[in-house]
Amino acid sequence: MDGGNEIWDGPKLVTEGEWAGWRTWAGMDAFEDQAGPFYFQEQDGVVRCAFRAEARHMNGGGFMHGGCMMTFADYSLFAIGWKHLEGVRAVTVSLNGEFLGPARPGDLVESTGEVTKAGGSLLFVRGLLSTGGAPMLNFSGVIKKIRAR
């Protein structure tokens, strides 16, 4: 990366370990690298994102911090819409969420969703975070494609 002038070359395929066969953007976003790592895969046109909850993701009550859930929801926006974002830079312009339930250390946290509309410069996405089949966070957001200057 060269200070913001790079072309997004897509997610990297993980080839070893627990997440072999999944994709990640590790090394492309410093904040996400600290918060995650987060992963996604696509099967039969459906994108599924996931990460393993750790003690560092919890709040003072021992449940997953809401900020962690929203960070993963933001990651999920881009993963769910990744095919609409090939070759372009993009930013989140809106992210909304309703907290529905908790996660604890060791839980596998997952998200699924859909692109509800893909326009020329805006991508509308909605989804659901869950663990063990129990809903955690309902979310929706808008991504704006950034044109090269």
Secondary structure, 3 states (H helix, E strand, C coil): CCCCCCCCCCCEECCCCCCCCCEECCCCCHHHHHHCCCEEEEECCEEEEEEECCHHHECCCCCECHHHHHHHHHHHHHHHCHHHCCCCEEEEEEEEEEECCCCCCCCEEEEEEEEEEECCCEEEEEEEEEECCEEEEEEEEEEEEECCC
